[in-house]
Amino acid sequence: MKKELSDKQIYHPETLSVRAGSEATEYGENSEAIFLNSSFRFKNAAQAAARFGGSEPGNIYSRFTNPTVTMFQNKLAALEGAEQCVATSSGMSAILACVMGLCSAGDHVVASRSIFGTSVQLFGNILKRWGLEVTFVSLTDSKEWQAAVTSKTKLFFVETPSNPLTEICDIQVLADIAHQAGAYLVVDNCFCTPAIQKPLALGADIIIHSATKYIDGQGRCLGGAVLGTKALMEPVYAFLRTAGVTMSAFNAWVFLKGMETLFVRMEAHAKNALALAKWLEAQPQVARVHYPGLASHPQHALAMRQQTNGGGIVSFEVKPKAGQAQQEAAWALIDATQMISITANLGDAKSTITHPASTTHSRVSAEARAAAGITDGLIRIAVGLEHIEDLKADLAFLTS
Ligand SMILES: *Cc1c(COP(=O)(O)O)cnc(C)c1O
């Protein structure tokens, strides 16, 4: 009889990504089974009552729990070093479940200005209408976080590296400020994944994932997750099972397969991204390159302390030609690519190219974009797994 993968401490993270969370049914399948059923049946009325009452653990209904989704949660929890993971239908619903679980009307959230455009909308527009107070501050200036704290502050919310400028915050420093204020630090770890950065080990309380990105890794499914202690995840789960922002079992299965290759993929993404960032930096038509793995990145040293590498996202500013507007220059480069996909998704094996100002961040006001440093000349590339020479060749417009 083989041992269960119970003592997670003795296995390396790479091994956990392949093995943790996996549980076979009586058939002994080696690859995880997909449970596409909505409900589960009970031996008798007493067992149904015990399951519903919580005195007997087990599945009831797939809006609450599902064996394939549970395997996903356990694998990601093992990788992040979290007690508990709550899987959600998307990254956005992970953020929503986190806030709805932990905050009430009148509570206050301090959020980085440099977060995913849709997250800005959720905090600054939708949740605000329901009585959540939100203050946006600079990701990198800890004094602004300190100054924003009120007696009602419940959460600090950051993405590091940020989208699309790859700015880095010191997780430990922000965690200390949050804890002194009696608040929790939430880190959206979508850009790094636990293969590169483990926010809980750096002092954060809660992790958000869009599993849609690198956890899947091949652009197939939408999903998300919230991770933290059992106590913090209890109200998050309570919201999820009631509101129904549940991850589908099929998607959980895709993500389980994705996580098995997470470490090798992230290393390959980062290797390509560093090479591309260095090449971009050498092009006269490029004004500036943002990549945490470059020595020229303002927080390079901090990034290399918090992360095992620079990750897979590179952004850069195209220099407009004489008489050309910034956006015109950026769009011309994007339209000159033959291979790289013009899409806003990231974390795919296929490299993608985006003009943030007119797509992902178009609903952010021009002033807010300017304050965040997202100019009309900025381009983001989520560097995929193609050969580096083919990526450079696809951007040859810069050398023409
Ligand atoms: C994509 C993304 C989200 C939202 O995730 P969805 O799965 O698209 O809902 C949240 N945060 C970051 C950093 C993202 O890139």
The ligand as an SDF file (V2000), in Angstrom:
LIG
                    3D

 15 15  0  0  0  0  0  0  0  0999 V2000
   -7.6700   38.2190  -15.0190 C   0  0  0  0  0  0  0  0  0  0  0  0
   -7.4060   38.7700  -13.6990 C   0  0  0  0  0  0  0  0  0  0  0  0
   -8.4120   38.8290  -12.7320 C   0  0  0  0  0  0  0  0  0  0  0  0
   -9.8240   38.3950  -13.0110 C   0  0  0  0  0  0  0  0  0  0  0  0
   -9.8980   37.0360  -13.2860 O   0  0  0  0  0  0  0  0  0  0  0  0
  -11.0790   36.3790  -14.1800 P   0  0  0  0  0  0  0  0  0  0  0  0
  -10.7910   34.9360  -14.0600 O   0  0  0  0  0  0  0  0  0  0  0  0
  -10.9510   36.9330  -15.5620 O   0  0  0  0  0  0  0  0  0  0  0  0
  -12.3630   36.7810  -13.5460 O   0  0  0  0  0  0  0  0  0  0  0  0
   -8.0780   39.3270  -11.4780 C   0  0  0  0  0  0  0  0  0  0  0  0
   -6.8400   39.7620  -11.2070 N   0  0  0  0  0  0  0  0  0  0  0  0
   -5.8460   39.7280  -12.1190 C   0  0  0  0  0  0  0  0  0  0  0  0
   -4.4940   40.2010  -11.7480 C   0  0  0  0  0  0  0  0  0  0  0  0
   -6.0970   39.2450  -13.3910 C   0  0  0  0  0  0  0  0  0  0  0  0
   -5.1130   39.2250  -14.3060 O   0  0  0  0  0  0  0  0  0  0  0  0
  1  2  1  0
  2  3  1  0
  2 14  2  0
  3  4  1  0
  3 10  2  0
  4  5  1  0
  5  6  1  0
  6  7  2  0
  6  8  1  0
  6  9  1  0
 10 11  1  0
 11 12  2  0
 12 13  1  0
 12 14  1  0
 14 15  1  0
M  END
$$$$
